[in-house]
């Protein structure tokens, strides 16, 4: 299966590259902007030296990068695609922040059959501007239905779908209905903002 989402490190590093990509390659959906202090940057380059540079040269590189990246950040900020991560933190904290920034806020609505889930979901999403997703319809898609018993596959595919979602808030009906779904999802994606349960 060909991937339709790509993570490109260090790109774009100029406005020319950004404009060329937008025009001839593909619209950039998300730019992950790692921001840290000068001290952190210098300490990391000392631990993993890419070039044999002294501290003065490292400081100059840091300032040059800030200057070069500023117009790119300013340009993409207008379109809401910049996700800024504080990379002064530990690896685990950076990873958790990345997950929070790469995925929309997730609200779930579950309940018994005929409890009014679909009606409530549609009214709620229309009034709040959230994106509506029915998990049962996702499970019926041919490539998912063929591997319906493979919980890991199903949830990974669902996470991939959410990663491409442009809306900042999503309401998912009929999810999570299994403990295994919940566990795999939270480990690989993020925690839910809220889970609503309709009891009728």
C-alpha positions as CSV (number, residue, x, y, z in Angstrom):
1,X,0.0,0.0,0.0
2,X,1.4,3.4,-1.0
3,X,1.7,6.0,1.7
4,X,-0.2,9.2,1.2
5,X,1.3,11.0,4.2
6,X,4.9,11.9,4.4
7,X,7.1,13.4,7.1
8,X,10.0,15.4,5.6
9,X,12.7,16.6,7.9
10,X,14.2,20.1,7.5
11,X,11.8,21.1,4.7
12,X,11.0,23.8,3.6
13,X,14.0,25.8,4.7
14,X,13.4,28.7,2.3
15,X,10.4,30.5,1.0
16,X,11.4,29.4,-2.6
17,X,11.2,25.8,-1.5
18,X,7.8,26.4,0.3
19,X,6.2,28.0,-2.8
20,X,7.6,25.4,-5.2
21,X,6.2,22.6,-3.0
22,X,2.8,24.2,-2.8
23,X,2.6,24.8,-6.6
24,X,4.2,21.7,-8.1
25,X,4.3,18.9,-5.4
26,X,1.5,19.0,-2.8
27,X,-0.1,21.4,-0.3
28,X,1.7,21.2,3.0
29,X,-0.8,20.2,5.7
30,X,1.2,20.5,8.8
31,X,4.6,22.1,9.7
32,X,6.1,20.9,13.0
33,X,8.1,23.8,14.4
34,X,10.5,22.7,17.1
35,X,11.5,25.7,19.3
36,X,14.2,25.6,22.0
37,X,16.6,27.9,23.7
38,X,20.0,28.7,22.3
39,X,21.6,26.8,25.2
40,X,19.7,23.6,24.5
41,X,20.6,23.8,20.8
42,X,24.3,24.2,21.5
43,X,24.3,21.5,24.2
44,X,22.7,19.0,21.8
45,X,25.1,19.8,19.0
46,X,28.0,19.2,21.4
47,X,26.6,15.8,22.3
48,X,26.0,14.8,18.7
49,X,28.5,16.9,16.7
50,X,27.5,17.1,13.0
51,X,30.3,19.6,12.2
52,X,33.4,20.5,14.1
53,X,32.3,23.9,15.2
54,X,33.2,26.0,18.2
55,X,30.6,27.7,20.4
56,X,30.7,31.0,18.6
57,X,30.0,29.3,15.3
58,X,27.1,27.3,16.9
59,X,25.6,30.5,18.2
60,X,25.9,32.0,14.7
61,X,24.2,29.0,13.2
62,X,21.4,29.2,15.7
63,X,20.8,32.9,14.9
64,X,21.0,32.3,11.1
65,X,18.4,29.6,11.4
66,X,16.0,31.8,13.3
67,X,16.4,34.5,10.6
68,X,15.9,32.1,7.7
69,X,12.9,30.3,9.2
70,X,11.0,33.5,10.3
71,X,9.4,34.3,7.0
72,X,8.4,30.6,6.5
73,X,6.7,30.5,9.9
74,X,5.0,33.9,9.3
75,X,3.7,32.7,5.9
76,X,2.2,29.4,7.2
77,X,0.9,30.9,10.4
78,X,-1.8,32.6,8.3
79,X,-3.1,29.2,7.2
80,X,-3.1,27.6,10.6
81,X,-0.7,24.7,9.7
82,X,2.1,25.5,12.1
83,X,2.4,23.3,15.2
84,X,5.0,24.7,17.6
85,X,6.6,22.2,20.0
86,X,8.8,23.2,23.0
87,X,11.9,21.0,22.4
88,X,13.6,22.2,25.6
89,X,11.7,19.3,27.2
90,X,12.6,15.7,27.7
91,X,12.1,13.2,24.8
92,X,9.0,11.7,26.3
93,X,7.5,15.1,26.9
94,X,8.2,16.2,23.3
95,X,6.6,13.0,22.0
96,X,3.5,13.6,24.1
97,X,3.3,17.2,22.9
98,X,3.7,16.0,19.3
99,X,0.8,13.6,19.6
100,X,-1.4,16.4,21.1
101,X,-0.5,18.8,18.2
102,X,-0.7,16.3,15.3
103,X,-4.2,15.1,16.1
104,X,-7.5,17.0,16.6
105,X,-9.3,17.1,19.9
106,X,-11.3,13.9,20.1
107,X,-14.7,13.6,21.6
108,X,-16.6,10.2,21.6
109,X,-20.2,9.3,21.9
110,X,-21.3,5.8,22.8
111,X,-24.5,4.2,24.0
112,X,-27.0,1.4,23.6
113,X,-28.7,0.8,20.2
114,X,-31.5,3.2,19.5
115,X,-30.4,5.6,22.2
116,X,-30.3,8.5,19.8
117,X,-26.5,8.6,19.2
118,X,-26.6,9.5,15.5
119,X,-29.2,12.2,15.9
120,X,-27.4,13.7,18.9
121,X,-24.0,13.5,17.1
122,X,-25.2,15.2,14.0
123,X,-26.9,18.0,15.9
124,X,-23.9,18.5,18.2
125,X,-21.4,18.6,15.3
126,X,-23.6,21.0,13.3
127,X,-23.8,23.4,16.2
128,X,-20.2,23.2,17.3
129,X,-18.4,22.9,14.0
130,X,-16.8,19.6,14.9
131,X,-16.2,17.0,12.3
132,X,-18.5,13.9,12.6
133,X,-17.2,10.4,12.1
134,X,-19.2,7.2,12.5
135,X,-16.8,4.5,13.5
136,X,-19.2,1.7,12.4
137,X,-19.2,3.1,8.9
138,X,-15.4,3.1,9.0
139,X,-15.4,-0.6,9.9
140,X,-17.6,-1.4,6.9
141,X,-15.0,0.0,4.4
142,X,-13.7,-3.0,2.3
143,X,-10.0,-2.8,3.3
144,X,-11.0,-2.6,7.0
145,X,-13.8,-5.2,6.9
146,X,-11.4,-7.8,5.5
147,X,-9.2,-7.5,8.7
148,X,-12.0,-6.7,11.2
149,X,-10.6,-9.1,13.8
150,X,-7.1,-7.6,13.7
151,X,-7.6,-4.9,16.4
152,X,-4.1,-3.4,15.9
153,X,-4.6,-3.0,12.1
154,X,-8.1,-1.5,12.5
155,X,-7.0,1.1,15.0
156,X,-3.7,2.0,13.2
157,X,-5.8,2.6,10.0
158,X,-8.2,4.7,12.0
159,X,-5.3,6.7,13.6
160,X,-3.9,7.3,10.1
161,X,-7.3,8.7,9.0
162,X,-7.4,11.1,12.0
163,X,-3.9,12.2,11.2
164,X,-5.1,13.5,7.9
165,X,-8.1,15.3,9.4
166,X,-8.0,19.1,9.0
167,X,-10.7,19.9,11.5
168,X,-9.4,20.8,15.0
169,X,-12.2,18.9,16.8
170,X,-13.7,15.6,15.9
171,X,-16.7,13.8,17.4
172,X,-16.6,10.0,16.8
173,X,-19.8,8.0,17.2
174,X,-19.6,4.4,18.4
175,X,-16.0,4.6,19.5
176,X,-14.4,3.0,21.5
177,X,-16.7,0.0,21.9
178,X,-13.9,-2.4,22.9
179,X,-11.3,-2.2,25.6
180,X,-8.7,-3.3,23.1
181,X,-9.6,-0.5,20.8
182,X,-9.2,2.0,23.6
183,X,-5.8,0.7,24.8
184,X,-4.3,0.6,21.3
185,X,-5.7,4.0,20.4
186,X,-4.4,5.8,23.5
187,X,-1.0,4.2,23.3
188,X,-0.5,5.3,19.7
189,X,-2.6,8.4,19.4
190,X,-3.8,10.5,22.3
191,X,-6.3,10.6,25.1
192,X,-9.9,11.5,24.5
193,X,-11.1,15.0,25.5
194,X,-14.4,13.6,26.6
195,X,-16.5,10.4,26.2
196,X,-20.2,10.9,26.3
197,X,-22.5,7.9,27.1
198,X,-26.1,7.9,26.2
199,X,-28.3,5.7,28.4
200,X,-31.8,5.2,27.2
